[in-house]
Structures are given as C-alpha cells and as structure tokens.
Amino acid sequence: MEFSDLLGVTFGFLVGASLGLTGGGGSIFAVPLLLYGLSVPVGTAMGLSLATVGVTAGFGALLRFLHGEVEARAGLLFAMGGMITAQLGTTLGRHIAPALLLSTFAVLMGYVGWRMWRGRADDEQPENSRCIARGPGRFGVECYLRLGGGGAVAGLLSGLFGVGGGFIIVPTLLMVTGMSIHSAVATSLLVIFLISLSGVAAHVAHGQLFPMPLSLVFVTGGIAGMLLGNAMRARLSGQGLQRVFALGMWLVAIWMLAKNVSAR
C-alpha cells in the first residue's frame, strides 16, 4: 500500500467515525482533508467529498435502520428539499472563485464550531410544535414546511461546499420532530445519503470524474470508521464530544484561512 493510500484510508476513517458518532459533522472535514492532505484539486475535492461521505452515510443509515432507529418519514421529507437545492449549490459553486469559496467554507466551519460548543437545544421547542410528539400520521402543514425548509438549506450548503449538511440536519430534526438524539443521528445519515446522491448526480452532469482508487480507499476507511463510531457513540458524553469536535473545527478553519492567505 502506498503512503497516499494509507492517508486516504486514515482520513476516510476519521470522517466515518465522526459521522457514526454525531450523524454529521465528520463530512465537513472531508473537503480540507482531501484538499490539503491529499492535494486533490478544489472541484474534484468537493465532488469526491459528496460521493465518499454519501456512501459512508448510506452504510451507517442501513445499520441504524436495521436497529429501528431511523425515522424514515421525517428523513424523506427533509431530503426532498435538500435534493433539489443541492444541484443549485453545485451550479453556484462553479461560478465562485476557489479562494472565496474556501474562505467562506472556513468561516462556516468556525460558526458551526461555535454552535456545537454551545450545545444542542432540543428542549427549546414547545412539545406541541414537534411532529413526532403529535403521534403517527399527524404531520401538520407547519411541520412539512419546517422539514422541507431545513432540508433546502442543508442541500444548498451540501452542493456549494461539498459537505453532507449533517451539522444542520441533526439539530433541526431534534427541534422540529421531537425525536430522540439517537433517532436524529440515525435519520441524519439517511438524509445525508440522499442529499449527497443528488449532489453527486449534479457533479456528474457537469462532467466531473472521480478518481476511483482514491474513492475506494477513502470509502473503505469511512466504513471502518462508521463501525467504530457506532460502537463508541453510547459510551461517550454528548456534550464533551461536541466540544472536542468544535475545537477540531476551529483548528481546521484557522488552518484553511492561513493556507488561503499564504497562497496569495
């Protein structure tokens, strides 16, 4: 195995482990790891991130579905909005200068890190405003709009930056549906898989080609990381994990901004 393959497996493992632990977040690391760790061009890194994260999330969603943790109805509604706007995000990303795109991505990482440091607020919504809290078959118009709107934002960011959008999906699902954190994480993986699939289709439609050897080693590492993340999830403090992850996001954001400035 060449050193680049070892790096690909390692980076994929880190992304998969983060996805398995949090239902998102790990995908936002894929772009800088591919871009700076493996020297993949910007356009290819965005598309390859979507493809590898999507496959890894799909594997994790299948595992959670078999354990009865996936709320498929809420996930499909959320994904419907995201699958539409993911293609719009991909198109917009092709008309934005790479330096501006990467700087914006770094700022987004810093903001998301701050939100994760503060922690989730799944108890802030009134009980009667939550979809699943109302019981099966009781999705109201407001709930449909919230799920679709949240999915649209996640999809736009997914296509624009090449990330899965899980950092938006999990808290939105918690607030809107009232599902448990375990179900929100599991359902997020389903949504990430579907939105990533749409984003990959848009990249392919624009003539994007993916380096198959790198894709395979990255996905292999991602699946292994997903298995470990699933096993560790129940044993780690949720707040502690989120804060460690937030620190990691800030470090990567600072690194990306520094690399971007030094390249000018």
C-alpha positions in Angstrom: 0.0 0.0 0.0 1.4 3.4 -1.0 1.6 6.3 1.5 -1.2 8.2 -0.3 -3.5 5.1 0.0 -2.7 4.9 3.8 -3.6 8.6 4.1 -6.8 8.1 2.2 -7.9 5.2 4.5 -6.9 7.2 7.6 -8.8 10.3 6.5 -11.8 8.3 5.5 -11.7 6.5 8.9 -11.8 9.9 10.7 -14.7 11.1 8.6 -16.6 7.8 9.1 -16.0 7.8 12.8 -17.3 11.4 13.2 -20.4 10.5 11.1 -21.1 7.5 13.2 -20.7 9.4 16.5 -22.7 12.6 15.6 -24.8 11.9 12.5 -23.0 14.7 10.7 -20.1 17.0 11.3 -17.5 14.5 10.1 -18.4 15.2 6.5 -17.3 18.9 6.9 -13.7 17.6 7.5 -13.7 15.6 4.2 -13.0 18.6 1.9 -10.0 20.1 3.8 -8.5 16.6 4.3 -8.8 15.8 0.5 -7.7 19.3 -0.5 -4.7 19.8 1.8 -3.9 16.3 3.0 -4.1 14.5 -0.4 -3.6 17.5 -2.7 -6.9 16.9 -4.6 -8.0 19.9 -6.8 -10.8 22.0 -5.4 -13.5 21.0 -7.8 -12.7 17.3 -7.5 -12.5 17.5 -3.7 -16.0 19.0 -3.5 -17.5 16.2 -5.6 -15.4 13.4 -4.2 -16.4 14.5 -0.7 -20.0 14.2 -1.5 -19.6 10.8 -3.1 -17.5 9.2 -0.3 -19.5 10.8 2.5 -22.7 9.7 0.8 -21.6 6.1 0.6 -20.4 6.0 4.2 -23.6 7.7 5.5 -25.7 5.2 3.5 -23.9 2.3 5.1 -24.5 3.8 8.5 -28.1 4.5 7.8 -28.7 0.9 6.8 -27.2 -0.3 10.1 -29.4 2.1 12.1 -32.5 1.2 10.0 -32.0 -2.5 10.9 -32.0 -1.4 14.6 -35.2 0.5 14.1 -33.7 3.9 14.9 -34.4 5.7 11.5 -37.5 7.9 11.3 -37.9 7.4 7.5 -40.9 9.7 7.0 -39.2 12.8 8.6 -35.9 11.9 6.8 -37.5 11.6 3.4 -39.4 14.9 3.8 -36.1 16.7 4.8 -34.2 15.1 2.0 -36.8 16.1 -0.7 -36.0 19.8 -0.1 -32.2 19.1 0.1 -32.1 17.1 -3.1 -33.5 20.0 -5.1 -31.2 22.7 -3.7 -28.1 20.5 -3.8 -27.9 20.8 -7.5 -28.4 24.6 -7.3 -25.5 24.8 -4.8 -23.3 22.8 -7.1 -24.0 25.2 -10.0 -23.4 28.2 -7.9 -20.1 26.8 -6.6 -18.8 26.6 -10.2 -19.2 30.3 -10.6 -17.4 31.4 -7.4 -13.6 31.9 -7.2 -11.9 29.0 -5.3 -10.3 31.4 -2.8 -13.6 33.0 -1.9 -15.3 29.6 -1.7 -12.7 28.2 0.6 -12.6 31.3 2.8 -16.4 31.2 3.1 -16.2 27.5 4.0 -13.6 28.2 6.7 -15.9 30.9 8.2 -18.8 28.5 8.1 -16.7 25.9 10.0 -15.9 28.4 12.6 -19.6 29.3 13.1 -20.7 25.7 13.2 -18.0 25.0 15.8 -19.3 27.8 17.9 -22.9 26.4 17.7 -21.6 22.9 18.6 -19.6 24.3 21.6 -22.8 25.9 22.9 -24.5 22.5 22.6 -27.8 21.5 21.2 -31.1 22.9 22.4 -33.5 20.0 21.7 -35.8 21.1 24.6 -36.3 24.7 23.4 -39.3 23.9 21.2 -42.7 23.6 22.8 -43.9 20.0 22.9 -46.9 20.7 20.8 -44.8 22.1 17.9 -42.9 18.8 17.4 -44.1 16.5 14.6 -43.4 13.1 16.2 -44.6 14.2 19.6 -48.1 14.6 18.0 -48.1 10.9 17.1 -48.0 8.9 13.9 -49.7 10.3 10.9 -50.1 13.8 12.4 -47.6 15.9 10.4 -49.1 19.3 10.0 -48.5 21.9 7.3 -46.1 23.8 9.5 -44.1 20.6 10.1 -43.9 19.9 6.4 -42.6 23.4 5.8 -40.0 23.2 8.6 -38.7 19.9 7.4 -38.6 20.9 3.8 -37.1 24.3 4.6 -34.4 22.8 6.7 -33.6 20.3 4.0 -33.4 23.0 1.4 -30.7 24.9 3.4 -28.8 21.7 4.1 -28.9 20.8 0.4 -27.7 24.2 -0.8 -24.7 24.0 1.6 -24.1 20.4 0.6 -23.8 21.2 -3.1 -22.0 24.5 -2.6 -19.2 23.3 -0.3 -19.3 19.5 -0.9 -20.4 18.6 2.6 -23.2 16.4 3.8 -25.0 19.1 5.8 -25.4 16.9 9.0 -24.4 19.8 11.2 -27.8 21.4 10.2 -29.8 18.2 9.9 -29.4 16.8 13.5 -30.4 20.0 15.4 -33.3 20.7 13.0 -34.7 17.2 13.4 -34.4 17.5 17.2 -36.3 20.8 17.3 -38.9 20.1 14.7 -39.8 16.4 15.3 -39.1 15.8 19.0 -37.4 12.5 18.2 -34.6 11.2 20.5 -31.0 12.1 19.8 -30.3 8.5 18.7 -33.1 8.7 16.1 -32.0 12.1 15.0 -28.4 10.9 14.4 -29.7 7.8 12.5 -32.1 9.8 10.4 -29.5 12.3 9.6 -27.4 9.6 8.0 -30.3 8.7 5.7 -30.8 12.4 4.8 -27.0 12.9 4.1 -27.0 9.8 1.9 -30.0 11.1 -0.2 -28.7 14.7 -0.5 -25.2 13.6 -1.3 -26.6 11.4 -4.0 -28.3 14.4 -5.6 -25.1 16.5 -5.4 -23.0 13.7 -7.0 -25.5 13.5 -9.8 -25.1 17.2 -10.4 -21.3 16.9 -10.5 -21.5 14.0 -12.9 -23.9 16.0 -15.1 -21.3 18.8 -15.3 -18.7 16.2 -16.5 -17.0 15.6 -13.1 -14.9 12.5 -13.0 -13.9 10.8 -9.7 -10.5 9.1 -9.1 -11.7 5.6 -8.4 -8.6 4.3 -6.5 -8.8 7.2 -4.1 -12.6 6.9 -3.8 -12.3 3.2 -2.9 -9.6 3.7 -0.2 -11.5 6.7 1.3 -14.8 4.8 1.4 -13.1 1.7 2.9 -11.7 3.9 5.7 -15.0 5.6 6.1 -17.0 2.3 6.6 -14.4 1.1 9.2 -14.7 4.5 11.0 -18.5 4.3 10.9 -18.4 0.9 12.6 -16.2 2.3 15.4 -18.3 5.4 15.7 -21.5 3.4 16.1 -19.8 1.3 18.8 -18.4 4.3 20.7 -21.5 6.5 20.4 -23.3 5.2 23.5 -20.1 5.4 25.7 -19.1 9.0 25.2 -20.5 12.1 26.8 -22.6 14.0 24.2 -21.6 17.5 25.4 -17.9 16.5 25.8 -17.8 15.0 22.3 -19.4 18.1 20.8 -16.9 20.4 22.4 -13.9 18.4 21.3 -15.4 18.3 17.8 -15.9 22.1 17.9 -12.3 22.7 18.8 -11.3 20.5 15.9 -13.4 22.5 13.5 -11.9 25.8 14.7 -8.4 24.4 14.2 -9.2 23.3 10.7 -10.9 26.6 9.9 -7.8 28.6 11.1 -5.6 26.3 9.1 -7.6 26.7 5.9 -7.7 30.5 6.3 -3.9 30.6 6.8 -3.3 28.4 3.8 -5.5 30.6 1.7 -3.8 33.8 2.8 -0.3 32.3 2.3 -1.2 31.2 -1.3 -1.9 34.8 -2.4 
